Amino acid sequence: MNRADFVEGLRGGSAVALASAPFGALFGALAVENGMSLSEAAFMSATVYAGASQMVGIELFGHNVHAWLIVLSILAVNFRHVLYSAALARYIGHFTPVQKFFTFFLLVDPQFAEAVKRAETGRQLTFAWYFGFAIIIYIPWVLISVAGGMLGGFIGDPKAIGLDILLPAYFLGIVLGFRKRDNFLPVALVSAVASVFAYRYVGSPWHVSLGAAAGIVLAAVLPLPPEEPDLEADALQSEVHEV
């Protein structure tokens, strides 16, 4: 494993770990409030490792919903990870099967965004960088979930102090990170409008997947942006012809 890439990944992921700390604490507090033990909350954070899905799961657990409905609801929230995996596959063909297992297990929203940005800027997406970036987020997430469960009683109702806004703000930050992409504005608007309508007429958490699906369909039908001419290649080709 390349140590320099690993350390670079640790540095990059540390900022995300700090930003995600409130979510982990909030999950732990809500999990204990809904009847989970600290060990159960830690186990869920370590195995599910998906903030939004964990929040949905504990909310449904507290209402004695059928297990199959909980599974489908979590699938609806996390369906975007299927798309993440497909988009990331082109950059990790050189990973071993074991490395790919950990790559997809540790794949969360900021991990995907930063991995794609790194690959698209021409830098090789190494497993050392990827694992360093991921592990510095994963381990604190589990530990802070436990801390949140232990201290949750001091927080009281998270909605009363506005902590419920953290998750929407977090996802908004992820989306805006791609604002310079071609066709970003129409795709984002259609996804947002479709999600609002789905929330109104279908309900949560299906609005997440339906909004994403609407954006994907629009992105698929919109024409690709024209490729910019490679002036350097054209100049080199002209020189060859002149010789």
ROLOTOR-820048 format. One record per residue (C-alpha): chain; x, y, z negated; residue number from 1. Coordinates in nm, 3 decimals, padded with zeros to 5 digits. Layout:
BEGIN
chain = A | X = X | Y = Y | Z = Z | n = NUM
...
//
This chain:
BEGIN
chain = A | X = 00.000 | Y = 00.000 | Z = 00.000 | n = 1
chain = A | X = 00.132 | Y = 00.343 | Z = 00.098 | n = 2
chain = A | X = 00.190 | Y = 00.526 | Z = -00.230 | n = 3
chain = A | X = 00.188 | Y = 00.873 | Z = -00.073 | n = 4
chain = A | X = -00.154 | Y = 00.813 | Z = 00.087 | n = 5
chain = A | X = -00.286 | Y = 00.665 | Z = -00.238 | n = 6
chain = A | X = -00.178 | Y = 00.969 | Z = -00.440 | n = 7
chain = A | X = -00.326 | Y = 01.200 | Z = -00.176 | n = 8
chain = A | X = -00.653 | Y = 01.011 | Z = -00.203 | n = 9
chain = A | X = -00.649 | Y = 01.043 | Z = -00.583 | n = 10
chain = A | X = -00.601 | Y = 01.418 | Z = -00.552 | n = 11
chain = A | X = -00.881 | Y = 01.456 | Z = -00.301 | n = 12
chain = A | X = -01.125 | Y = 01.240 | Z = -00.494 | n = 13
chain = A | X = -01.059 | Y = 01.405 | Z = -00.829 | n = 14
chain = A | X = -01.262 | Y = 01.712 | Z = -00.730 | n = 15
chain = A | X = -01.555 | Y = 01.490 | Z = -00.633 | n = 16
chain = A | X = -01.521 | Y = 01.298 | Z = -00.962 | n = 17
chain = A | X = -01.547 | Y = 01.624 | Z = -01.154 | n = 18
chain = A | X = -01.847 | Y = 01.741 | Z = -00.951 | n = 19
chain = A | X = -02.030 | Y = 01.409 | Z = -00.992 | n = 20
chain = A | X = -01.974 | Y = 01.392 | Z = -01.370 | n = 21
chain = A | X = -02.307 | Y = 01.563 | Z = -01.453 | n = 22
chain = A | X = -02.493 | Y = 01.306 | Z = -01.241 | n = 23
chain = A | X = -02.329 | Y = 01.018 | Z = -01.423 | n = 24
chain = A | X = -02.410 | Y = 01.171 | Z = -01.762 | n = 25
chain = A | X = -02.767 | Y = 01.241 | Z = -01.653 | n = 26
chain = A | X = -02.812 | Y = 00.884 | Z = -01.535 | n = 27
chain = A | X = -02.682 | Y = 00.745 | Z = -01.864 | n = 28
chain = A | X = -02.915 | Y = 00.968 | Z = -02.063 | n = 29
chain = A | X = -03.218 | Y = 00.876 | Z = -01.852 | n = 30
chain = A | X = -03.131 | Y = 00.506 | Z = -01.857 | n = 31
chain = A | X = -03.122 | Y = 00.494 | Z = -02.237 | n = 32
chain = A | X = -03.435 | Y = 00.708 | Z = -02.254 | n = 33
chain = A | X = -03.613 | Y = 00.449 | Z = -02.035 | n = 34
chain = A | X = -03.516 | Y = 00.159 | Z = -02.260 | n = 35
chain = A | X = -03.180 | Y = 00.043 | Z = -02.124 | n = 36
chain = A | X = -02.891 | Y = -00.043 | Z = -02.353 | n = 37
chain = A | X = -02.550 | Y = 00.116 | Z = -02.302 | n = 38
chain = A | X = -02.414 | Y = -00.210 | Z = -02.161 | n = 39
chain = A | X = -02.703 | Y = -00.235 | Z = -01.914 | n = 40
chain = A | X = -02.651 | Y = 00.124 | Z = -01.800 | n = 41
chain = A | X = -02.279 | Y = 00.062 | Z = -01.754 | n = 42
chain = A | X = -02.348 | Y = -00.260 | Z = -01.562 | n = 43
chain = A | X = -02.592 | Y = -00.083 | Z = -01.329 | n = 44
chain = A | X = -02.343 | Y = 00.197 | Z = -01.261 | n = 45
chain = A | X = -02.064 | Y = -00.054 | Z = -01.195 | n = 46
chain = A | X = -02.265 | Y = -00.280 | Z = -00.962 | n = 47
chain = A | X = -02.517 | Y = -00.054 | Z = -00.789 | n = 48
chain = A | X = -02.289 | Y = 00.252 | Z = -00.778 | n = 49
chain = A | X = -02.534 | Y = 00.482 | Z = -00.605 | n = 50
chain = A | X = -02.655 | Y = 00.781 | Z = -00.801 | n = 51
chain = A | X = -02.984 | Y = 00.844 | Z = -00.621 | n = 52
chain = A | X = -03.078 | Y = 00.475 | Z = -00.617 | n = 53
chain = A | X = -02.992 | Y = 00.438 | Z = -00.985 | n = 54
chain = A | X = -03.218 | Y = 00.733 | Z = -01.069 | n = 55
chain = A | X = -03.504 | Y = 00.586 | Z = -00.866 | n = 56
chain = A | X = -03.448 | Y = 00.243 | Z = -01.018 | n = 57
chain = A | X = -03.466 | Y = 00.352 | Z = -01.381 | n = 58
chain = A | X = -03.771 | Y = 00.568 | Z = -01.311 | n = 59
chain = A | X = -03.953 | Y = 00.268 | Z = -01.163 | n = 60
chain = A | X = -03.831 | Y = 00.035 | Z = -01.439 | n = 61
chain = A | X = -03.992 | Y = 00.264 | Z = -01.692 | n = 62
chain = A | X = -04.330 | Y = 00.232 | Z = -01.520 | n = 63
chain = A | X = -04.333 | Y = -00.150 | Z = -01.509 | n = 64
chain = A | X = -04.339 | Y = -00.159 | Z = -01.128 | n = 65
chain = A | X = -04.309 | Y = -00.495 | Z = -00.948 | n = 66
chain = A | X = -03.949 | Y = -00.598 | Z = -00.876 | n = 67
chain = A | X = -04.004 | Y = -00.623 | Z = -00.500 | n = 68
chain = A | X = -04.131 | Y = -00.264 | Z = -00.489 | n = 69
chain = A | X = -03.825 | Y = -00.146 | Z = -00.682 | n = 70
chain = A | X = -03.597 | Y = -00.324 | Z = -00.433 | n = 71
chain = A | X = -03.779 | Y = -00.171 | Z = -00.134 | n = 72
chain = A | X = -03.772 | Y = 00.175 | Z = -00.289 | n = 73
chain = A | X = -03.397 | Y = 00.155 | Z = -00.352 | n = 74
chain = A | X = -03.350 | Y = 00.027 | Z = 00.004 | n = 75
chain = A | X = -03.541 | Y = 00.329 | Z = 00.133 | n = 76
chain = A | X = -03.318 | Y = 00.567 | Z = -00.060 | n = 77
chain = A | X = -02.995 | Y = 00.393 | Z = 00.036 | n = 78
chain = A | X = -03.076 | Y = 00.306 | Z = 00.398 | n = 79
chain = A | X = -02.848 | Y = 00.587 | Z = 00.508 | n = 80
chain = A | X = -02.555 | Y = 00.372 | Z = 00.397 | n = 81
chain = A | X = -02.630 | Y = 00.134 | Z = 00.684 | n = 82
chain = A | X = -02.573 | Y = 00.427 | Z = 00.917 | n = 83
chain = A | X = -02.263 | Y = 00.533 | Z = 00.725 | n = 84
chain = A | X = -02.116 | Y = 00.185 | Z = 00.762 | n = 85
chain = A | X = -02.183 | Y = 00.177 | Z = 01.135 | n = 86
chain = A | X = -02.021 | Y = 00.518 | Z = 01.185 | n = 87
chain = A | X = -01.719 | Y = 00.426 | Z = 00.975 | n = 88
chain = A | X = -01.659 | Y = 00.087 | Z = 01.140 | n = 89
chain = A | X = -01.473 | Y = 00.238 | Z = 01.434 | n = 90
chain = A | X = -01.205 | Y = 00.378 | Z = 01.203 | n = 91
chain = A | X = -01.137 | Y = 00.071 | Z = 00.986 | n = 92
chain = A | X = -01.081 | Y = -00.202 | Z = 01.245 | n = 93
chain = A | X = -00.727 | Y = -00.246 | Z = 01.112 | n = 94
chain = A | X = -00.847 | Y = -00.318 | Z = 00.756 | n = 95
chain = A | X = -00.837 | Y = -00.677 | Z = 00.627 | n = 96
chain = A | X = -01.168 | Y = -00.849 | Z = 00.536 | n = 97
chain = A | X = -01.100 | Y = -00.793 | Z = 00.166 | n = 98
chain = A | X = -01.022 | Y = -00.427 | Z = 00.226 | n = 99
chain = A | X = -01.344 | Y = -00.389 | Z = 00.426 | n = 100
chain = A | X = -01.540 | Y = -00.541 | Z = 00.137 | n = 101
chain = A | X = -01.409 | Y = -00.277 | Z = -00.104 | n = 102
chain = A | X = -01.447 | Y = -00.008 | Z = 00.162 | n = 103
chain = A | X = -01.820 | Y = -00.069 | Z = 00.198 | n = 104
chain = A | X = -01.880 | Y = -00.132 | Z = -00.172 | n = 105
chain = A | X = -01.720 | Y = 00.201 | Z = -00.265 | n = 106
chain = A | X = -01.888 | Y = 00.390 | Z = 00.020 | n = 107
chain = A | X = -02.080 | Y = 00.687 | Z = -00.118 | n = 108
chain = A | X = -02.179 | Y = 01.016 | Z = 00.042 | n = 109
chain = A | X = -01.865 | Y = 01.225 | Z = -00.026 | n = 110
chain = A | X = -01.646 | Y = 00.923 | Z = 00.050 | n = 111
chain = A | X = -01.804 | Y = 00.892 | Z = 00.394 | n = 112
chain = A | X = -01.787 | Y = 01.264 | Z = 00.466 | n = 113
chain = A | X = -01.418 | Y = 01.295 | Z = 00.375 | n = 114
chain = A | X = -01.319 | Y = 00.970 | Z = 00.551 | n = 115
chain = A | X = -01.483 | Y = 01.080 | Z = 00.876 | n = 116
chain = A | X = -01.327 | Y = 01.426 | Z = 00.855 | n = 117
chain = A | X = -00.985 | Y = 01.273 | Z = 00.800 | n = 118
chain = A | X = -01.022 | Y = 01.036 | Z = 01.096 | n = 119
chain = A | X = -01.161 | Y = 01.304 | Z = 01.328 | n = 120
chain = A | X = -00.868 | Y = 01.536 | Z = 01.260 | n = 121
chain = A | X = -00.635 | Y = 01.272 | Z = 01.401 | n = 122
chain = A | X = -00.500 | Y = 01.141 | Z = 01.072 | n = 123
chain = A | X = -00.500 | Y = 00.765 | Z = 01.026 | n = 124
chain = A | X = -00.762 | Y = 00.639 | Z = 00.784 | n = 125
chain = A | X = -00.550 | Y = 00.411 | Z = 00.567 | n = 126
chain = A | X = -00.689 | Y = 00.182 | Z = 00.298 | n = 127
chain = A | X = -00.443 | Y = 00.332 | Z = 00.048 | n = 128
chain = A | X = -00.594 | Y = 00.679 | Z = 00.095 | n = 129
chain = A | X = -00.949 | Y = 00.545 | Z = 00.100 | n = 130
chain = A | X = -00.905 | Y = 00.337 | Z = -00.215 | n = 131
chain = A | X = -00.731 | Y = 00.618 | Z = -00.402 | n = 132
chain = A | X = -01.010 | Y = 00.859 | Z = -00.312 | n = 133
chain = A | X = -01.276 | Y = 00.606 | Z = -00.417 | n = 134
chain = A | X = -01.132 | Y = 00.468 | Z = -00.740 | n = 135
chain = A | X = -01.086 | Y = 00.810 | Z = -00.899 | n = 136
chain = A | X = -01.461 | Y = 00.864 | Z = -00.851 | n = 137
chain = A | X = -01.580 | Y = 00.513 | Z = -00.937 | n = 138
chain = A | X = -01.411 | Y = 00.461 | Z = -01.274 | n = 139
chain = A | X = -01.516 | Y = 00.800 | Z = -01.424 | n = 140
chain = A | X = -01.868 | Y = 00.743 | Z = -01.291 | n = 141
chain = A | X = -01.905 | Y = 00.426 | Z = -01.497 | n = 142
chain = A | X = -01.742 | Y = 00.574 | Z = -01.808 | n = 143
chain = A | X = -01.942 | Y = 00.896 | Z = -01.795 | n = 144
chain = A | X = -02.264 | Y = 00.698 | Z = -01.755 | n = 145
chain = A | X = -02.189 | Y = 00.536 | Z = -02.090 | n = 146
chain = A | X = -02.103 | Y = 00.873 | Z = -02.244 | n = 147
chain = A | X = -02.428 | Y = 01.017 | Z = -02.113 | n = 148
chain = A | X = -02.619 | Y = 00.731 | Z = -02.269 | n = 149
chain = A | X = -02.450 | Y = 00.789 | Z = -02.603 | n = 150
chain = A | X = -02.505 | Y = 01.164 | Z = -02.602 | n = 151
chain = A | X = -02.834 | Y = 01.172 | Z = -02.414 | n = 152
chain = A | X = -03.032 | Y = 01.231 | Z = -02.730 | n = 153
chain = A | X = -02.867 | Y = 01.571 | Z = -02.766 | n = 154
chain = A | X = -02.976 | Y = 01.676 | Z = -02.417 | n = 155
chain = A | X = -03.348 | Y = 01.627 | Z = -02.464 | n = 156
chain = A | X = -03.561 | Y = 01.660 | Z = -02.152 | n = 157
chain = A | X = -03.316 | Y = 01.711 | Z = -01.858 | n = 158
chain = A | X = -03.586 | Y = 01.885 | Z = -01.653 | n = 159
chain = A | X = -03.636 | Y = 02.144 | Z = -01.925 | n = 160
chain = A | X = -03.282 | Y = 02.276 | Z = -01.873 | n = 161
chain = A | X = -03.279 | Y = 02.238 | Z = -01.496 | n = 162
chain = A | X = -03.054 | Y = 01.932 | Z = -01.463 | n = 163
chain = A | X = -03.301 | Y = 01.776 | Z = -01.218 | n = 164
chain = A | X = -03.182 | Y = 02.027 | Z = -00.954 | n = 165
chain = A | X = -02.832 | Y = 01.877 | Z = -00.950 | n = 166
chain = A | X = -02.917 | Y = 01.591 | Z = -00.714 | n = 167
chain = A | X = -03.081 | Y = 01.808 | Z = -00.440 | n = 168
chain = A | X = -02.797 | Y = 02.060 | Z = -00.466 | n = 169
chain = A | X = -02.543 | Y = 01.780 | Z = -00.433 | n = 170
chain = A | X = -02.698 | Y = 01.642 | Z = -00.114 | n = 171
chain = A | X = -02.736 | Y = 01.992 | Z = 00.030 | n = 172
chain = A | X = -02.363 | Y = 02.043 | Z = -00.014 | n = 173
chain = A | X = -02.290 | Y = 01.718 | Z = 00.171 | n = 174
chain = A | X = -02.517 | Y = 01.816 | Z = 00.461 | n = 175
chain = A | X = -02.371 | Y = 02.166 | Z = 00.493 | n = 176
chain = A | X = -02.026 | Y = 02.013 | Z = 00.519 | n = 177
chain = A | X = -02.123 | Y = 01.912 | Z = 00.876 | n = 178
chain = A | X = -02.273 | Y = 02.249 | Z = 00.971 | n = 179
chain = A | X = -02.011 | Y = 02.311 | Z = 01.242 | n = 180
chain = A | X = -02.112 | Y = 01.998 | Z = 01.432 | n = 181
chain = A | X = -02.291 | Y = 02.036 | Z = 01.766 | n = 182
chain = A | X = -02.672 | Y = 02.025 | Z = 01.737 | n = 183
chain = A | X = -02.648 | Y = 02.048 | Z = 01.357 | n = 184
chain = A | X = -02.922 | Y = 02.308 | Z = 01.316 | n = 185
chain = A | X = -03.203 | Y = 02.139 | Z = 01.515 | n = 186
chain = A | X = -03.123 | Y = 01.797 | Z = 01.369 | n = 187
chain = A | X = -03.113 | Y = 01.931 | Z = 01.013 | n = 188
chain = A | X = -03.439 | Y = 02.126 | Z = 01.059 | n = 189
chain = A | X = -03.626 | Y = 01.831 | Z = 01.208 | n = 190
chain = A | X = -03.501 | Y = 01.603 | Z = 00.930 | n = 191
chain = A | X = -03.608 | Y = 01.852 | Z = 00.664 | n = 192
chain = A | X = -03.954 | Y = 01.908 | Z = 00.812 | n = 193
chain = A | X = -04.013 | Y = 01.536 | Z = 00.864 | n = 194
chain = A | X = -03.901 | Y = 01.465 | Z = 00.508 | n = 195
chain = A | X = -04.142 | Y = 01.724 | Z = 00.367 | n = 196
chain = A | X = -04.435 | Y = 01.580 | Z = 00.565 | n = 197
chain = A | X = -04.339 | Y = 01.225 | Z = 00.466 | n = 198
chain = A | X = -04.320 | Y = 01.327 | Z = 00.101 | n = 199
chain = A | X = -04.667 | Y = 01.482 | Z = 00.128 | n = 200
chain = A | X = -04.841 | Y = 01.201 | Z = 00.316 | n = 201
chain = A | X = -04.633 | Y = 00.887 | Z = 00.243 | n = 202
chain = A | X = -04.464 | Y = 00.962 | Z = -00.087 | n = 203
chain = A | X = -04.129 | Y = 00.917 | Z = -00.255 | n = 204
chain = A | X = -03.876 | Y = 00.766 | Z = -00.198 | n = 205
chain = A | X = -03.975 | Y = 00.687 | Z = 00.162 | n = 206
chain = A | X = -03.943 | Y = 01.050 | Z = 00.266 | n = 207
chain = A | X = -03.565 | Y = 01.014 | Z = 00.245 | n = 208
chain = A | X = -03.543 | Y = 00.742 | Z = 00.510 | n = 209
chain = A | X = -03.821 | Y = 00.887 | Z = 00.728 | n = 210
chain = A | X = -03.656 | Y = 01.229 | Z = 00.733 | n = 211
chain = A | X = -03.322 | Y = 01.071 | Z = 00.823 | n = 212
chain = A | X = -03.486 | Y = 00.862 | Z = 01.097 | n = 213
chain = A | X = -03.642 | Y = 01.172 | Z = 01.252 | n = 214
chain = A | X = -03.304 | Y = 01.344 | Z = 01.263 | n = 215
chain = A | X = -03.140 | Y = 01.036 | Z = 01.416 | n = 216
chain = A | X = -03.403 | Y = 01.013 | Z = 01.691 | n = 217
chain = A | X = -03.357 | Y = 01.381 | Z = 01.780 | n = 218
chain = A | X = -02.978 | Y = 01.348 | Z = 01.780 | n = 219
chain = A | X = -03.009 | Y = 01.049 | Z = 02.015 | n = 220
chain = A | X = -03.225 | Y = 01.232 | Z = 02.271 | n = 221
chain = A | X = -03.042 | Y = 01.565 | Z = 02.268 | n = 222
chain = A | X = -02.786 | Y = 01.601 | Z = 02.547 | n = 223
chain = A | X = -02.422 | Y = 01.569 | Z = 02.450 | n = 224
chain = A | X = -02.226 | Y = 01.896 | Z = 02.448 | n = 225
chain = A | X = -02.006 | Y = 01.951 | Z = 02.754 | n = 226
chain = A | X = -01.649 | Y = 01.842 | Z = 02.703 | n = 227
chain = A | X = -01.400 | Y = 02.123 | Z = 02.684 | n = 228
chain = A | X = -01.137 | Y = 02.111 | Z = 02.958 | n = 229
chain = A | X = -00.795 | Y = 01.990 | Z = 02.851 | n = 230
chain = A | X = -00.590 | Y = 02.285 | Z = 02.981 | n = 231
chain = A | X = -00.260 | Y = 02.133 | Z = 02.872 | n = 232
chain = A | X = -00.328 | Y = 01.809 | Z = 03.062 | n = 233
chain = A | X = -00.442 | Y = 02.002 | Z = 03.369 | n = 234
chain = A | X = -00.123 | Y = 02.212 | Z = 03.367 | n = 235
chain = A | X = 00.092 | Y = 01.901 | Z = 03.335 | n = 236
chain = A | X = -00.096 | Y = 01.736 | Z = 03.621 | n = 237
chain = A | X = -00.038 | Y = 02.044 | Z = 03.842 | n = 238
chain = A | X = 00.332 | Y = 02.035 | Z = 03.770 | n = 239
chain = A | X = 00.349 | Y = 01.669 | Z = 03.872 | n = 240
chain = A | X = 00.174 | Y = 01.744 | Z = 04.202 | n = 241
chain = A | X = 00.407 | Y = 02.034 | Z = 04.273 | n = 242
chain = A | X = 00.712 | Y = 01.814 | Z = 04.219 | n = 243
//
